[in-house]
Structures are given as C-alpha cells and as structure tokens.
C-alpha cells in the first residue's frame, strides 16, 4: 500500500469514528422554561405558545382569555398549576399587586385563593378600570337584539368578556330578555 493510500485509509477511519461518536451522543437539551410548553400540535396548527406576561397596563380580560386558551391546550395541568403559572406571568404593577397581597395576607395567598377562578376574580377586580366595568354593567342591563341573532350573540359575548364573572342564571335571564320575540 502506498503512503497516500495509508493516509486516506487513516482519514476515513477517523471520519467513521467521529460519525459513530456523533450518532451515539444525545442531542443537547432544549432550553428549559419554568412555564409549561406545548408538547405537540393540534392537527396542522402550530403549538400554542406561552401566554404574554401581564403588567397591569393592558386589558386584563384579554390576558385571562390567553391563559384560558393555553390551559385548554394543556389539559394535563391541574387548577393549582393554572394558578401558579398565571402568577408566574405577572410583571410590573401586576407583580407588585401580587407581592402586596402576599405581604398583607401572607405567603399562603395561593392557598387562600385556592383556585384559578378566585385568582381570576381578584385580578379582574384590581385591574379592570372602574369606568369600563360600570359602562359594561350599564350596557349589560340594556343590551337588546337589534338585528340578527348572530350579531346579538357576538355583542352579548363581547360584553360578557368585559364584565368578567356573571352568574350563569343571570347570563341566561339577560340573554333571553334581550332577544326579540
């Protein structure tokens, strides 16, 4: 064997060994997030991303809607995890509000709230502007079907989103009284 053939053979063996090592190596770990991340896709849709952080300056109802969508996608999370994941997304004045709640009530505020629903009510009470809440309540009392049922449905649901929590019986009563016979 010529010297050139020996060098080529040695180079090929080194390449083969390098390829074997690369095949046996595990891929580098994905960047870890402390917030649950999607594990797959629904049909051809892209995975649901992490909800935006909430700083208290934007519409709290829209942020809560993002959380509901995320938690619907992550049905493996329990209510306590929903609550903790929501608290983790707080920033700015919303985070300071949470920390003040902890100072006033104690570190067991999460236990006291007990569920995502109570947290949702508390954060809506704090960050829904009074004028918007008052206007939404006034609109809720006077909403009537003025065109199609589909349009009434759309306006009614948008109004409920602005109001936050409304008892189920009250929703039904108001919906029925607003529909044209």
N, C-alpha and C positions, 0 to 999 in steps of 0.2 A: 504494500500500500504506500502511495506517495505521501509526502509530507502534507500536501494540500488536502488530500483525502482524509488524513488523520485529523487535521484542523476542522474540516467540515463535519466529520463524524462527532467530534467533541462539542462543536457548536450546536449540532442537532440534539445531542443528549442533554445539554444544558437547557435548551429550549423546552424539551419534553419534560424535564424535571420541574422547570418553572411553571409550565402549564398544569402539571399534576398538583403542585402546591396551590395554585390559584383555584383549581376546581375543588380542593378539599377545604379551602378557607370559607368560613361563613361570611355572608355579606355584612358590611358594617351596620350596626344597629341604627334604626331610624331615629330621627330626632324625637326625643320624648317630650310630650306635653302633659301637663298636670290636668288638663281638661280632656274629657273623653273625646276620642276622634273616631270618625266613621270607619267601619270595618269593611265596607263594600259599597256597592252601588245598587240602586233600585232600578231594575230594567236597564235602560241605556242612559239614565240620568247620572249626572256627576254626584259624587259623595256630598253629603250635607256638611258644610264647613262649620267651624266653631262660631257661635254667635258673637256679635260685636260686644265690646266692653260697654258698660253703661256708666256715664259720668254725671248724670243728673241734669244735663242741659238739653237733652232731646226728649222726644215723646216716649214716655215710659211704657205706654201700651204697645207701641210698635216693637220695642225691645223685648217685652214679655212675649209678644207673638213669635219673635225669632226663637226664643227659648222653647216655646211650645212646639214649634216645628222640629227643632233639634231633638227634644225629648221624645217626640213621636217617632222619629227615626231611630233613636236609641231606646227602644222599649225594654232593653235589658237593665236599664238604670232604675233604681227604686226612688221613692219620693224623697228620702233623706239625701240621696245623691243629687237629685234635681236641685234641692235646696242649697247644698254645698257648692255645686257647680255654678249656680246663679250668683251666690255671694262672691265666688272667686272672680267673676266678671265685673265686679264693681270697681270704679275708679273715681278719682276726683271727689266732688261733693257727695256722690252716692256712697263712696267708700267711707268718707268721713261720717256720714249719717249712720252707716252700719257700725263703725267703731264707737260712736257716741251711744248707740243702743247698747253695745257691749259694756260700756262704762257705766251706764245708768242701770242696766238690768243685770249685768254680769256676763261672764263668758258663756253661760249656758243659754244665751239668747236663741241659739239654734234649737236647743231642746224645747225652749218655751214656744218658739214659733211652731216647731213640731212638723210642719209640712210646707211644701212649696206654696200651697194655696194661701196659708197665713202670711208667708213672706210676700207673696204677690199683693195681697191686700195692704200690707204695711207699706211697701214701696210705692204702690199707687197712691195711697193716702198722702205720702210725703211729697211725691214728685209730680202729681197731677196738679196743674195750675188751677187755682180756685175758680177763676173766670171760665176756663174751659169746662170744668166739671159742672159749674152752675148752668152754663149755656147748654151743655149736653143734657142735663136733667130737664131743663125747660123744653128743649126740643123733643125729648122722650115723651113728655106729657102731652105734647101737641102733634106728634107725628101722625099723618094720615096718608092713605093711598091717594095719590093724585093722578097717576097714570097706570102703568101696567103693574101686575103683581110682582114681576121680576124686578122692576125699578124699586118698588116698595121694599122687597126683600133686601136689596142691595143697600138702600138707605138705612133700613132698620138695623142690619148687621153692622154697618159702619158706625152707627150711633151707639150700639152696644159696646163696640170696641173702645169708644171714647169714654163710656161710662164706667167701665170696669165691671165689678161684681154687681149683678142684678139677680135677685131670687128668681128661680125658674118659673114659679107661678105668676110673678109679676110680668116676666117676659111674655108669657102666653096671653095673659089678660090684655096687655097693651097691644100685642100684635093683632089679636082678634078684634079689639075695639077700633083699631086703625084701618082695617080692611073695609073697602066699600062693599055693601051688600049687593 
